[in-house]
Amino acid sequence: MGRYTWGKRVAGLVLAATMAAVSGCSSSDDESDAKPAAKAKTVSVEAASTTFQDAVTKFDTDGGCLEKEPGTCWKQMTALMEPARDLRKAMNSEKSVGADFWTDAYALIDTMEDGIAVGEDQGATAYGTNRPKVLGSAHDLSDWLDENPIK
């Protein structure tokens, strides 16, 4: 068998396999009738503020995390971070005020993100602790939201 014959056979097999794969990719009528995924709806700043402040209140009501050992506040810090991120999304979509209005709030959320980025809770007395960044900034942001309501 010459080298060109072998190459033709391999090319033929590759072509056959490709055609079989492509023909298996056609959609059925059921698939073409499927609705596209709904776009995630952004909550209002008012609703996101309430959710965030409720999370801060829950943290305070549950007694916070006063233990000094590392790792004891991670659950609480992440529980505050999620609604803070939702609040940022809502602030980004709010058109009734300019971006400058949110400068202080963005800075506080950025500080919280910096604290979370350190990783697991570093403890209350650890150098560069992330508790004040996350927990302190969360309380400061809650106060800022009280002083700067958007309705």
C-alpha positions in Angstrom: 0.0 0.0 0.0 1.5 3.3 -1.0 1.7 6.3 1.3 -0.9 8.2 -0.6 -3.4 5.3 -0.4 -2.9 5.2 3.4 -3.4 8.9 3.7 -6.6 8.8 1.6 -8.0 6.0 3.9 -7.2 7.9 7.1 -8.7 11.1 5.6 -11.8 9.1 4.6 -12.2 7.8 8.1 -11.7 11.2 9.7 -14.3 12.6 7.2 -16.8 9.8 8.1 -16.3 10.3 11.8 -16.8 14.1 11.5 -20.0 13.7 9.4 -21.4 11.2 11.9 -20.7 13.6 14.8 -22.2 16.6 13.0 -25.3 14.8 12.0 -25.8 13.7 15.6 -25.8 17.4 16.7 -29.0 18.4 15.1 -31.7 19.6 17.4 -35.1 18.0 17.8 -38.3 19.9 17.7 -38.5 19.8 21.5 -35.2 21.5 21.9 -36.0 24.2 19.4 -39.2 25.1 21.3 -37.3 25.5 24.6 -37.4 29.1 25.9 -34.1 30.9 26.5 -32.9 31.2 30.0 -34.4 34.3 31.8 -32.0 37.1 32.5 -31.3 37.4 36.2 -33.3 40.3 37.6 -31.4 42.9 39.6 -33.1 43.8 42.8 -33.7 47.4 43.7 -31.3 49.4 45.9 -34.0 49.6 48.5 -34.6 45.9 48.6 -30.8 45.1 48.5 -30.2 47.7 51.3 -32.9 46.1 53.5 -31.4 42.6 52.9 -27.9 43.8 53.7 -29.0 45.6 56.8 -31.0 42.6 57.9 -27.9 40.5 57.6 -26.0 43.0 59.8 -28.8 43.0 62.4 -28.8 39.2 62.4 -25.0 39.2 63.0 -25.5 41.6 65.9 -28.6 39.7 67.3 -26.7 36.4 67.1 -24.0 37.8 69.3 -21.5 38.5 66.6 -18.3 36.5 66.9 -16.3 37.7 69.8 -14.0 34.7 70.1 -10.4 35.5 69.6 -9.4 32.3 67.9 -8.9 32.4 64.1 -11.6 30.8 62.1 -14.5 31.6 64.4 -16.0 34.4 62.3 -15.6 33.1 58.7 -19.2 32.0 58.5 -20.5 35.3 59.7 -18.2 37.3 57.4 -19.3 35.4 54.3 -22.9 35.7 55.4 -22.5 39.5 55.3 -20.5 39.5 52.0 -23.2 37.9 49.8 -25.8 40.7 50.4 -23.1 43.3 50.1 -22.3 42.0 46.6 -26.0 42.0 45.8 -26.1 45.6 47.0 -23.2 46.6 44.7 -25.1 45.1 41.7 -28.2 47.0 42.6 -26.1 50.2 43.1 -24.6 49.7 39.7 -28.0 49.5 38.0 -29.5 52.5 39.9 -30.0 55.4 37.5 -31.7 58.0 39.8 -28.3 59.1 41.2 -24.9 59.6 39.7 -22.0 57.2 40.3 -20.4 59.8 42.6 -23.2 59.3 45.1 -22.1 55.7 45.8 -18.3 56.5 46.2 -18.3 55.9 50.0 -20.5 52.8 49.8 -18.3 51.3 47.1 -15.2 52.0 49.2 -16.8 50.2 52.1 -17.7 47.2 50.0 -14.2 47.2 48.5 -12.8 47.1 52.0 -15.1 44.1 52.9 -13.9 42.4 49.7 -10.2 43.0 50.7 -11.0 41.4 54.1 -12.6 38.3 52.5 -9.7 38.1 50.0 -7.3 37.4 52.9 -9.0 34.1 53.2 -10.3 32.3 56.3 -10.8 34.4 59.4 -7.4 35.5 60.7 -8.5 36.1 64.3 -9.2 39.2 66.3 -5.6 39.8 67.3 -3.7 38.6 64.1 -1.6 41.2 62.2 -3.6 42.4 59.2 -6.8 40.8 60.6 -9.7 40.7 58.2 -12.4 41.0 60.8 -12.4 44.8 61.0 -12.3 45.0 57.3 -15.3 42.8 56.8 -17.3 43.3 60.0 -16.4 46.9 60.8 -17.0 48.0 57.2 -20.3 46.1 57.1 -21.5 48.2 60.1 -20.2 51.4 58.6 -22.0 50.6 55.3 -25.2 49.9 57.2 -24.9 53.3 58.9 -24.1 54.9 55.5 -27.3 53.4 54.0 -29.3 54.8 56.9 -27.9 58.3 56.2 -28.3 58.1 52.4 -31.6 56.4 51.6 -32.7 55.7 48.0 -36.3 55.1 47.5 
